[in-house]
Amino acid sequence: MEPIRGVISVDYSQFYVMEMYESEFDELPHMSPDFASHKPVLLTPGTITICSEVHWHYAPVTLLQVPTVDDIPTLGEEWAHLDSVEYRPVYRGTMQLYGCTTGPAEPDVRLQLDPGRTHAVHVYVKGRQDARVRWEEYLDNEFPGEDAYTEGNDPSEDEEDEFRKTVFEEYLIVFSPLGSQAAPQPADRPWRRRF
């Protein structure tokens, strides 16, 4: 399958790969990830949370689905394996790249998983080892002598464009089939039945 790439606004040092809710299913209650675990990839039903080293930035993210774990592409030395988790679809398996305060990536990135399978999710990152230092240096250079990251301090359009182009971290998230599960079924609601 071809890789799908977008740019996500990382806020509060996190972004999501979320399974899109389908209205004919019972919606799962929201569960907060266990941030206290300090794991870089956190899993809750319907959501994979990826934790960044940078508080706020724009990150290129590529989603890729491969037939087997052996088909994960060989990556250069600049890439590091962040973590792997097992994901179990809870609706129909449509995964979407999503920012915690900004919504979908630009462009919108969606990947269709088989809901009758479980999937290994392998997260790779480039630039993480010094991302925080480079981010702080960027802020010091662009906004010397002031705290640029404060509420109400809106950058100009030119500053925003320049910031969007500055890559502190880049991610590759690879899904590979792992096992089988009963595909989630829509809720049995009497008012939806057709007679």
N, CA and C atoms as a LAMMPS dump frame, in Angstrom:
ITEM: TIMESTEP
0
ITEM: NUMBER OF ATOMS
585
ITEM: BOX BOUNDS ff ff ff
-5.0000000000000000e+02 5.0000000000000000e+02
-5.0000000000000000e+02 5.0000000000000000e+02
-5.0000000000000000e+02 5.0000000000000000e+02
ITEM: ATOMS id mol type element x y z
1 1 1 N 0.84 -1.176 0
2 1 2 C 0 0 0
3 1 3 C 0.888 1.243 0
4 2 1 N 0.458 2.274 -0.692
5 2 2 C 1.221 3.514 -0.794
6 2 3 C 1.204 4.285 0.529
7 3 1 N 2.326 4.905 0.884
8 3 2 C 2.333 5.732 2.095
9 3 3 C 1.453 6.963 1.919
10 4 1 N 0.859 7.413 3.006
11 4 2 C 0.007 8.6 3.011
12 4 3 C 0.666 9.597 3.956
13 5 1 N 0.894 10.817 3.464
14 5 2 C 1.676 11.789 4.236
15 5 3 C 0.886 13.069 4.46
16 6 1 N 1.034 13.62 5.648
17 6 2 C 0.436 14.902 5.975
18 6 3 C 1.292 15.617 6.996
19 7 1 N 0.873 16.814 7.351
20 7 2 C 1.568 17.59 8.376
21 7 3 C 0.585 17.815 9.513
22 8 1 N 1.019 17.476 10.711
23 8 2 C 0.15 17.598 11.881
24 8 3 C 0.68 18.701 12.794
25 9 1 N -0.233 19.429 13.39
26 9 2 C 0.145 20.406 14.409
27 9 3 C 0.229 19.661 15.735
28 10 1 N 1.44 19.545 16.244
29 10 2 C 1.665 18.884 17.53
30 10 3 C 1.451 19.93 18.619
31 11 1 N 0.514 19.683 19.509
32 11 2 C 0.232 20.588 20.617
33 11 3 C 0.365 19.82 21.924
34 12 1 N 0.825 20.5 22.955
35 12 2 C 1.015 19.873 24.264
36 12 3 C 1.856 18.601 24.149
37 13 1 N 2.803 18.617 23.214
38 13 2 C 3.749 17.509 23.004
39 13 3 C 3.067 16.201 22.627
40 14 1 N 1.964 16.27 21.871
41 14 2 C 1.284 15.03 21.488
42 14 3 C 0.443 15.211 20.228
43 15 1 N 0.199 14.094 19.557
44 15 2 C -0.773 14.024 18.467
45 15 3 C -1.315 12.602 18.434
46 16 1 N -2.348 12.394 17.631
47 16 2 C -3.056 11.111 17.655
48 16 3 C -3.161 10.483 16.27
49 17 1 N -3.246 9.167 16.277
50 17 2 C -3.794 8.416 15.158
51 17 3 C -5.055 7.798 15.743
52 18 1 N -6.221 8.329 15.304
53 18 2 C -7.508 7.95 15.904
54 18 3 C -8.348 7.162 14.913
55 19 1 N -9.083 6.211 15.449
56 19 2 C -10.051 5.513 14.606
57 19 3 C -11.315 6.36 14.543
58 20 1 N -11.777 6.61 13.333
59 20 2 C -12.947 7.469 13.156
60 20 3 C -14.193 6.784 13.694
61 21 1 N -14.951 7.54 14.476
62 21 2 C -16.205 7.045 15.039
63 21 3 C -17.226 6.846 13.926
64 22 1 N -17.941 5.745 13.976
65 22 2 C -19.012 5.439 13.018
66 22 3 C -20.329 5.49 13.784
67 23 1 N -21.285 6.265 13.297
68 23 2 C -22.507 6.57 14.056
69 23 3 C -23.363 5.348 14.381
70 24 1 N -23.237 4.281 13.61
71 24 2 C -24.064 3.112 13.922
72 24 3 C -23.482 2.247 15.041
73 25 1 N -22.321 2.616 15.539
74 25 2 C -21.701 1.923 16.662
75 25 3 C -21.968 2.695 17.948
76 26 1 N -21.928 1.999 19.079
77 26 2 C -21.941 2.696 20.362
78 26 3 C -20.591 3.385 20.511
79 27 1 N -20.616 4.67 20.852
80 27 2 C -19.368 5.409 21.004
81 27 3 C -18.684 5.003 22.299
82 28 1 N -17.387 4.773 22.212
83 28 2 C -16.615 4.421 23.398
84 28 3 C -16.435 5.643 24.283
85 29 1 N -16.445 5.467 25.591
86 29 2 C -16.177 6.609 26.473
87 29 3 C -14.722 7.049 26.32
88 30 1 N -14.48 8.332 26.525
89 30 2 C -13.114 8.856 26.43
90 30 3 C -12.267 8.292 27.567
91 31 1 N -11.082 7.851 27.227
92 31 2 C -10.125 7.387 28.23
93 31 3 C -8.835 8.173 28.044
94 32 1 N -8.327 8.736 29.11
95 32 2 C -7.071 9.487 29.03
96 32 3 C -5.891 8.529 28.991
97 33 1 N -4.91 8.823 28.153
98 33 2 C -3.702 7.994 28.137
99 33 3 C -2.952 8.11 29.462
100 34 1 N -2.132 7.136 29.748
101 34 2 C -1.341 7.122 30.975
102 34 3 C -0.034 7.89 30.75
103 35 1 N -0.124 9.222 30.767
104 35 2 C 1.064 10.042 30.535
105 35 3 C 2.118 9.836 31.619
106 36 1 N 1.7 9.442 32.812
107 36 2 C 2.647 9.221 33.911
108 36 3 C 3.606 8.068 33.617
109 37 1 N 3.25 7.211 32.675
110 37 2 C 4.126 6.091 32.315
111 37 3 C 5.374 6.565 31.569
112 38 1 N 5.319 7.772 31.013
113 38 2 C 6.424 8.357 30.235
114 38 3 C 6.781 7.528 29.01
115 39 1 N 5.855 6.703 28.549
116 39 2 C 6.079 5.96 27.309
117 39 3 C 5.858 6.909 26.134
118 40 1 N 6.603 6.73 25.044
119 40 2 C 6.457 7.64 23.908
120 40 3 C 5.222 7.37 23.052
121 41 1 N 4.679 6.147 23.138
122 41 2 C 3.476 5.786 22.389
123 41 3 C 2.486 5.181 23.381
124 42 1 N 1.304 5.792 23.465
125 42 2 C 0.293 5.377 24.44
126 42 3 C -0.946 4.893 23.703
127 43 1 N -1.562 3.864 24.247
128 43 2 C -2.701 3.242 23.582
129 43 3 C -3.926 3.271 24.484
130 44 1 N -5.031 3.746 23.936
131 44 2 C -6.347 3.646 24.56
132 44 3 C -7.286 3.157 23.469
133 45 1 N -8.441 2.582 23.806
134 45 2 C -9.329 2.077 22.758
135 45 3 C -9.678 3.17 21.738
136 46 1 N -9.342 2.904 20.483
137 46 2 C -9.652 3.828 19.401
138 46 3 C -8.622 4.907 19.154
139 47 1 N -7.592 4.992 19.99
140 47 2 C -6.625 6.086 19.851
141 47 3 C -5.2 5.63 20.16
142 48 1 N -4.28 6.028 19.286
143 48 2 C -2.849 5.867 19.524
144 48 3 C -2.31 7.28 19.738
145 49 1 N -1.739 7.544 20.896
146 49 2 C -1.189 8.86 21.213
147 49 3 C 0.324 8.797 21.082
148 50 1 N 0.884 9.695 20.273
149 50 2 C 2.328 9.772 20.101
150 50 3 C 2.816 11.018 20.833
151 51 1 N 3.786 10.832 21.716
152 51 2 C 4.319 11.938 22.518
153 51 3 C 5.593 12.478 21.868
154 52 1 N 5.653 13.788 21.741
155 52 2 C 6.766 14.483 21.112
156 52 3 C 7.703 15.055 22.172
157 53 1 N 8.937 15.34 21.776
158 53 2 C 9.889 16.024 22.652
159 53 3 C 9.684 17.533 22.625
160 54 1 N 8.862 18.023 21.685
161 54 2 C 8.658 19.458 21.504
162 54 3 C 7.223 19.805 21.867
163 55 1 N 7.049 20.895 22.601
164 55 2 C 5.721 21.283 23.082
165 55 3 C 4.757 21.615 21.949
166 56 1 N 5.215 22.398 20.971
167 56 2 C 4.33 22.803 19.875
168 56 3 C 5.153 22.956 18.607
169 57 1 N 4.743 22.259 17.551
170 57 2 C 5.423 22.374 16.254
171 57 3 C 4.59 21.662 15.201
172 58 1 N 5.011 21.79 13.962
173 58 2 C 4.375 21.094 12.849
174 58 3 C 5.279 19.94 12.449
175 59 1 N 4.718 18.743 12.394
176 59 2 C 5.526 17.561 12.103
177 59 3 C 4.989 16.831 10.878
178 60 1 N 5.854 16.525 9.911
179 60 2 C 5.447 15.652 8.818
180 60 3 C 5.255 14.236 9.373
181 61 1 N 4.136 13.621 9.018
182 61 2 C 3.831 12.264 9.485
183 61 3 C 3.382 11.436 8.29
184 62 1 N 3.951 10.248 8.166
185 62 2 C 3.572 9.317 7.109
186 62 3 C 2.951 8.085 7.745
187 63 1 N 1.771 7.69 7.255
188 63 2 C 1.141 6.43 7.654
189 63 3 C 1.354 5.43 6.53
190 64 1 N 1.674 4.206 6.895
191 64 2 C 1.95 3.162 5.917
192 64 3 C 1.404 1.845 6.436
193 65 1 N 0.772 1.096 5.541
194 65 2 C 0.289 -0.243 5.88
195 65 3 C 1.074 -1.237 5.041
196 66 1 N 1.634 -2.268 5.694
197 66 2 C 2.421 -3.281 4.994
198 66 3 C 1.8 -4.655 5.247
199 67 1 N 1.988 -5.611 4.3
200 67 2 C 1.385 -6.937 4.472
201 67 3 C 1.989 -7.756 5.606
202 68 1 N 3.295 -7.576 5.861
203 68 2 C 3.954 -8.287 6.961
204 68 3 C 4.993 -7.361 7.581
205 69 1 N 5.428 -7.694 8.773
206 69 2 C 6.446 -6.891 9.449
207 69 3 C 7.747 -6.878 8.646
208 70 1 N 7.992 -7.937 7.866
209 70 2 C 9.2 -7.994 7.039
210 70 3 C 9.176 -6.981 5.9
211 71 1 N 8.004 -6.426 5.612
212 71 2 C 7.871 -5.456 4.521
213 71 3 C 8.048 -4.008 4.974
214 72 1 N 8.371 -3.802 6.24
215 72 2 C 8.66 -2.438 6.699
216 72 3 C 9.908 -1.962 5.961
217 73 1 N 9.85 -0.779 5.363
218 73 2 C 11.007 -0.316 4.586
219 73 3 C 12.244 -0.116 5.464
220 74 1 N 13.4 -0.306 4.848
221 74 2 C 14.655 -0.036 5.537
222 74 3 C 14.819 1.474 5.639
223 75 1 N 15.096 1.937 6.828
224 75 2 C 15.224 3.371 7.07
225 75 3 C 16.685 3.721 7.327
226 76 1 N 17.041 4.949 7.049
227 76 2 C 18.405 5.408 7.273
228 76 3 C 18.74 5.51 8.751
229 77 1 N 20.014 5.742 9.03
230 77 2 C 20.493 5.814 10.414
231 77 3 C 19.871 6.952 11.202
232 78 1 N 19.371 7.971 10.505
233 78 2 C 18.781 9.115 11.209
234 78 3 C 17.42 8.783 11.819
235 79 1 N 16.847 7.648 11.429
236 79 2 C 15.552 7.221 11.965
237 79 3 C 15.761 6.328 13.183
238 80 1 N 14.916 6.505 14.196
239 80 2 C 14.962 5.669 15.403
240 80 3 C 13.594 5.028 15.609
241 81 1 N 13.604 3.774 16.043
242 81 2 C 12.357 3.094 16.4
243 81 3 C 11.926 3.623 17.762
244 82 1 N 10.759 4.254 17.812
245 82 2 C 10.279 4.864 19.051
246 82 3 C 9.596 3.83 19.938
247 83 1 N 8.681 3.047 19.344
248 83 2 C 7.954 2.032 20.109
249 83 3 C 7.058 1.256 19.153
250 84 1 N 6.567 0.122 19.612
251 84 2 C 5.554 -0.655 18.89
252 84 3 C 4.46 -1.029 19.874
253 85 1 N 3.216 -0.972 19.409
254 85 2 C 2.064 -1.35 20.229
255 85 3 C 1.126 -2.194 19.381
256 86 1 N 0.225 -2.898 20.051
257 86 2 C -0.795 -3.678 19.343
258 86 3 C -2.096 -2.887 19.339
259 87 1 N -2.645 -2.66 18.141
260 87 2 C -3.899 -1.918 18.02
261 87 3 C -5.016 -2.862 17.596
262 88 1 N -6.16 -2.748 18.285
263 88 2 C -7.354 -3.53 17.969
264 88 3 C -8.446 -2.571 17.512
265 89 1 N -8.868 -2.634 16.239
266 89 2 C -9.935 -1.744 15.78
267 89 3 C -11.191 -1.876 16.639
268 90 1 N -11.855 -0.738 16.857
269 90 2 C -13.063 -0.71 17.681
270 90 3 C -14.304 -0.32 16.87
271 91 1 N -14.108 0.197 15.664
272 91 2 C -15.225 0.529 14.77
273 91 3 C -14.994 -0.191 13.44
274 92 1 N -14.841 0.552 12.358
275 92 2 C -14.616 -0.061 11.039
276 92 3 C -13.169 0.032 10.571
277 93 1 N -12.284 0.523 11.416
278 93 2 C -10.861 0.512 11.099
279 93 3 C -10.338 1.689 10.296
280 94 1 N -11.095 2.775 10.169
281 94 2 C -10.61 3.949 9.438
282 94 3 C -9.805 4.829 10.391
283 95 1 N -8.494 4.852 10.186
284 95 2 C -7.594 5.598 11.057
285 95 3 C -7.334 6.98 10.464
286 96 1 N -7.282 8.007 11.341
287 96 2 C -7.087 9.382 10.897
288 96 3 C -6.019 10.047 11.76
289 97 1 N -5.121 10.765 11.109
290 97 2 C -4.106 11.55 11.8
291 97 3 C -4.77 12.807 12.333
292 98 1 N -4.589 13.087 13.649
293 98 2 C -5.392 14.122 14.296
294 98 3 C -4.573 14.871 15.344
295 99 1 N -4.676 16.193 15.346
296 99 2 C -4.033 17.025 16.363
297 99 3 C -4.946 17.184 17.56
298 100 1 N -4.372 17.295 18.751
299 100 2 C -5.217 17.319 19.955
300 100 3 C -6.04 18.591 20.078
301 101 1 N -5.61 19.709 19.487
302 101 2 C -6.416 20.935 19.53
303 101 3 C -6.747 21.474 18.147
304 102 1 N -6.14 20.905 17.11
305 102 2 C -6.285 21.477 15.77
306 102 3 C -7.04 20.602 14.785
307 103 1 N -7.358 19.376 15.165
308 103 2 C -8.117 18.509 14.275
309 103 3 C -7.243 17.783 13.267
310 104 1 N -7.817 17.442 12.1
311 104 2 C -7.119 16.613 11.116
312 104 3 C -5.838 17.256 10.576
313 105 1 N -4.951 16.396 10.087
314 105 2 C -3.712 16.842 9.453
315 105 3 C -4.036 17.572 8.156
316 106 1 N -3.033 18.262 7.617
317 106 2 C -3.152 18.91 6.313
318 106 3 C -2.172 18.243 5.36
319 107 1 N -2.613 17.625 4.28
320 107 2 C -4.003 17.289 3.997
321 107 3 C -4.492 16.204 4.955
322 108 1 N -5.794 15.989 4.948
323 108 2 C -6.398 14.963 5.8
324 108 3 C -5.782 13.605 5.459
325 109 1 N -5.307 12.889 6.463
326 109 2 C -4.634 11.605 6.264
327 109 3 C -5.475 10.51 6.898
328 110 1 N -5.904 9.557 6.06
329 110 2 C -6.696 8.422 6.555
330 110 3 C -6.135 7.124 5.995
331 111 1 N -6.185 6.09 6.824
332 111 2 C -5.693 4.773 6.442
333 111 3 C -6.738 3.749 6.851
334 112 1 N -7.101 2.856 5.938
335 112 2 C -8.132 1.857 6.221
336 112 3 C -7.495 0.549 6.682
337 113 1 N -7.811 0.145 7.915
338 113 2 C -7.361 -1.137 8.451
339 113 3 C -8.478 -2.159 8.339
340 114 1 N -8.115 -3.421 8.304
341 114 2 C -9.089 -4.51 8.354
342 114 3 C -9.564 -4.628 9.805
343 115 1 N -10.859 -4.357 10.087
344 115 2 C -11.332 -4.411 11.475
345 115 3 C -11.381 -5.829 12.041
346 116 1 N -11.247 -6.839 11.186
347 116 2 C -11.223 -8.223 11.637
348 116 3 C -9.826 -8.711 11.985
349 117 1 N -8.87 -7.786 11.99
350 117 2 C -7.488 -8.123 12.34
351 117 3 C -7.017 -7.239 13.482
352 118 1 N -6.024 -7.71 14.217
353 118 2 C -5.287 -6.826 15.114
354 118 3 C -4.04 -6.391 14.35
355 119 1 N -3.46 -5.28 14.765
356 119 2 C -2.364 -4.705 13.985
357 119 3 C -1.223 -4.277 14.898
358 120 1 N -0.001 -4.611 14.49
359 120 2 C 1.177 -4.064 15.159
360 120 3 C 1.392 -2.667 14.587
361 121 1 N 1.618 -1.715 15.462
362 121 2 C 1.867 -0.333 15.055
363 121 3 C 3.3 0.001 15.454
364 122 1 N 4.121 0.27 14.454
365 122 2 C 5.536 0.562 14.667
366 122 3 C 5.744 2.05 14.409
367 123 1 N 6.236 2.766 15.403
368 123 2 C 6.417 4.214 15.286
369 123 3 C 7.912 4.521 15.205
370 124 1 N 8.28 5.23 14.13
371 124 2 C 9.662 5.648 13.908
372 124 3 C 9.712 7.171 13.898
373 125 1 N 10.839 7.721 14.332
374 125 2 C 10.969 9.182 14.4
375 125 3 C 12.363 9.595 13.931
376 126 1 N 12.407 10.747 13.304
377 126 2 C 13.674 11.337 12.874
378 126 3 C 13.8 12.711 13.527
379 127 1 N 14.954 12.994 14.112
380 127 2 C 15.206 14.306 14.695
381 127 3 C 14.892 14.435 16.171
382 128 1 N 14.413 13.388 16.794
383 128 2 C 13.954 13.467 18.184
384 128 3 C 15.081 13.742 19.186
385 129 1 N 16.262 13.171 18.938
386 129 2 C 17.333 13.227 19.937
387 129 3 C 17.722 14.653 20.317
388 130 1 N 17.591 15.609 19.398
389 130 2 C 17.939 16.99 19.744
390 130 3 C 16.814 17.964 19.403
391 131 1 N 15.61 17.459 19.244
392 131 2 C 14.478 18.297 18.829
393 131 3 C 14.189 19.412 19.826
394 132 1 N 14.204 19.089 21.092
395 132 2 C 13.884 20.092 22.111
396 132 3 C 14.916 21.23 22.104
397 133 1 N 16.177 20.887 21.991
398 133 2 C 17.241 21.893 21.962
399 133 3 C 17.09 22.775 20.723
400 134 1 N 16.851 22.163 19.553
401 134 2 C 16.681 22.945 18.32
402 134 3 C 15.459 23.847 18.399
403 135 1 N 14.386 23.38 19.034
404 135 2 C 13.168 24.184 19.194
405 135 3 C 13.454 25.403 20.072
406 136 1 N 14.135 25.179 21.183
407 136 2 C 14.464 26.292 22.078
408 136 3 C 15.404 27.29 21.404
409 137 1 N 16.373 26.783 20.627
410 137 2 C 17.267 27.679 19.881
411 137 3 C 16.486 28.489 18.85
412 138 1 N 15.538 27.843 18.189
413 138 2 C 14.712 28.547 17.204
414 138 3 C 13.957 29.69 17.882
415 139 1 N 13.339 29.417 19.014
416 139 2 C 12.597 30.463 19.726
417 139 3 C 13.521 31.584 20.185
418 140 1 N 14.708 31.222 20.687
419 140 2 C 15.664 32.245 21.13
420 140 3 C 16.113 33.127 19.972
421 141 1 N 16.314 32.528 18.795
422 141 2 C 16.761 33.293 17.625
423 141 3 C 15.652 34.146 17.033
424 142 1 N 14.443 33.619 17.003
425 142 2 C 13.324 34.338 16.391
426 142 3 C 12.724 35.383 17.321
427 143 1 N 12.783 35.123 18.609
428 143 2 C 12.163 36.014 19.594
429 143 3 C 13.143 36.283 20.738
430 144 1 N 14.296 36.912 20.459
431 144 2 C 15.297 37.109 21.518
432 144 3 C 14.758 37.975 22.655
433 145 1 N 15.066 37.538 23.877
434 145 2 C 14.705 38.331 25.044
435 145 3 C 13.252 38.28 25.446
436 146 1 N 12.463 37.41 24.823
437 146 2 C 11.062 37.318 25.231
438 146 3 C 10.618 35.869 25.2
439 147 1 N 9.565 35.597 25.914
440 147 2 C 8.972 34.264 25.909
441 147 3 C 7.963 34.235 24.782
442 148 1 N 8.336 33.628 23.658
443 148 2 C 7.486 33.658 22.467
444 148 3 C 6.263 32.777 22.614
445 149 1 N 6.335 31.823 23.524
446 149 2 C 5.218 30.884 23.619
447 149 3 C 4.325 31.263 24.787
448 150 1 N 3.51 32.288 24.589
449 150 2 C 2.548 32.704 25.602
450 150 3 C 1.202 32.903 24.946
451 151 1 N 0.158 32.748 25.726
452 151 2 C -1.192 32.952 25.213
453 151 3 C -1.339 34.374 24.69
454 152 1 N -1.96 34.514 23.542
455 152 2 C -2.239 35.826 22.985
456 152 3 C -1.088 36.432 22.213
457 153 1 N 0.059 35.78 22.162
458 153 2 C 1.194 36.292 21.407
459 153 3 C 1.159 35.654 20.027
460 154 1 N 0.363 36.21 19.138
461 154 2 C 0.17 35.633 17.814
462 154 3 C 1.284 36.066 16.871
463 155 1 N 1.973 35.101 16.246
464 155 2 C 3.017 35.463 15.297
465 155 3 C 2.406 36.02 14.016
466 156 1 N 3.208 36.781 13.273
467 156 2 C 2.747 37.278 11.98
468 156 3 C 2.624 36.105 11.017
469 157 1 N 1.982 36.339 9.864
470 157 2 C 1.825 35.26 8.88
471 157 3 C 3.174 34.771 8.383
472 158 1 N 4.127 35.689 8.162
473 158 2 C 5.456 35.286 7.706
474 158 3 C 6.16 34.424 8.747
475 159 1 N 6.053 34.818 10.013
476 159 2 C 6.659 34.025 11.088
477 159 3 C 6.007 32.652 11.171
478 160 1 N 4.691 32.612 11.003
479 160 2 C 3.96 31.339 11.047
480 160 3 C 4.39 30.437 9.895
481 161 1 N 4.516 31.005 8.679
482 161 2 C 4.951 30.216 7.525
483 161 3 C 6.347 29.648 7.744
484 162 1 N 7.245 30.472 8.267
485 162 2 C 8.614 30.022 8.533
486 162 3 C 8.617 28.913 9.589
487 163 1 N 7.815 29.078 10.617
488 163 2 C 7.729 28.072 11.675
489 163 3 C 7.188 26.753 11.126
490 164 1 N 6.181 26.817 10.246
491 164 2 C 5.616 25.601 9.648
492 164 3 C 6.659 24.827 8.848
493 165 1 N 7.59 25.541 8.242
494 165 2 C 8.607 24.898 7.4
495 165 3 C 9.744 24.292 8.221
496 166 1 N 9.853 24.68 9.465
497 166 2 C 10.945 24.198 10.31
498 166 3 C 10.563 22.843 10.896
499 167 1 N 11.315 21.814 10.521
500 167 2 C 11.003 20.451 10.97
501 167 3 C 11.884 20.104 12.172
502 168 1 N 11.236 19.857 13.296
503 168 2 C 11.95 19.445 14.503
504 168 3 C 11.918 17.926 14.655
505 169 1 N 10.8 17.316 14.299
506 169 2 C 10.654 15.852 14.321
507 169 3 C 9.838 15.446 13.1
508 170 1 N 10.123 14.256 12.599
509 170 2 C 9.335 13.667 11.511
510 170 3 C 9.011 12.236 11.916
511 171 1 N 7.811 11.779 11.571
512 171 2 C 7.346 10.463 12.013
513 171 3 C 6.948 9.569 10.842
514 172 1 N 7.203 8.275 11.007
515 172 2 C 6.69 7.229 10.126
516 172 3 C 5.967 6.242 11.031
517 173 1 N 4.684 5.995 10.738
518 173 2 C 3.878 5.078 11.547
519 173 3 C 3.424 3.95 10.629
520 174 1 N 3.897 2.736 10.925
521 174 2 C 3.666 1.582 10.06
522 174 3 C 2.735 0.599 10.757
523 175 1 N 1.695 0.184 10.033
524 175 2 C 0.747 -0.817 10.523
525 175 3 C 1.018 -2.128 9.797
526 176 1 N 1.137 -3.222 10.566
527 176 2 C 1.271 -4.546 9.959
528 176 3 C 0.309 -5.498 10.661
529 177 1 N -0.325 -6.428 9.899
530 177 2 C -1.272 -7.359 10.518
531 177 3 C -0.573 -8.209 11.575
532 178 1 N -1.304 -8.472 12.649
533 178 2 C -0.717 -9.215 13.76
534 178 3 C -1.505 -10.483 14.055
535 179 1 N -2.804 -10.343 14.251
536 179 2 C -3.647 -11.483 14.584
537 179 3 C -5.052 -11.251 14.078
538 180 1 N -5.973 -12.024 14.595
539 180 2 C -7.374 -11.902 14.188
540 180 3 C -8.228 -11.533 15.382
541 181 1 N -9.352 -10.915 15.094
542 181 2 C -10.358 -10.621 16.108
543 181 3 C -11.712 -10.619 15.41
544 182 1 N -12.767 -10.766 16.186
545 182 2 C -14.104 -10.613 15.615
546 182 3 C -14.272 -9.14 15.263
547 183 1 N -14.642 -8.862 14.029
548 183 2 C -14.817 -7.466 13.614
549 183 3 C -15.891 -6.81 14.474
550 184 1 N -15.648 -5.602 14.979
551 184 2 C -16.669 -4.906 15.769
552 184 3 C -17.961 -4.764 14.968
553 185 1 N -19.078 -4.92 15.655
554 185 2 C -20.383 -4.862 14.994
555 185 3 C -21.15 -3.628 15.438
556 186 1 N -21.959 -3.066 14.539
557 186 2 C -22.803 -1.929 14.936
558 186 3 C -23.717 -2.309 16.088
559 187 1 N -24.122 -1.298 16.837
560 187 2 C -25.034 -1.522 17.96
561 187 3 C -26.387 -1.977 17.429
562 188 1 N -27.026 -2.864 18.167
563 188 2 C -28.359 -3.336 17.791
564 188 3 C -29.383 -2.389 18.407
565 189 1 N -29.808 -1.443 17.61
566 189 2 C -30.789 -0.466 18.081
567 189 3 C -32.109 -0.75 17.387
568 190 1 N -33.161 -1.031 18.156
569 190 2 C -34.448 -1.389 17.545
570 190 3 C -34.946 -0.344 16.548
571 191 1 N -34.703 0.925 16.807
572 191 2 C -35.199 1.957 15.905
573 191 3 C -34.438 1.998 14.592
574 192 1 N -33.339 1.264 14.499
575 192 2 C -32.588 1.197 13.245
576 192 3 C -32.967 -0.029 12.417
577 193 1 N -33.658 -0.964 13.029
578 193 2 C -34.007 -2.181 12.296
579 193 3 C -34.987 -1.875 11.177
580 194 1 N -34.798 -2.551 10.089
581 194 2 C -35.729 -2.394 8.966
582 194 3 C -36.616 -3.636 8.93
583 195 1 N -37.909 -3.41 8.834
584 195 2 C -38.853 -4.534 8.838
585 195 3 C -39.282 -4.86 7.429
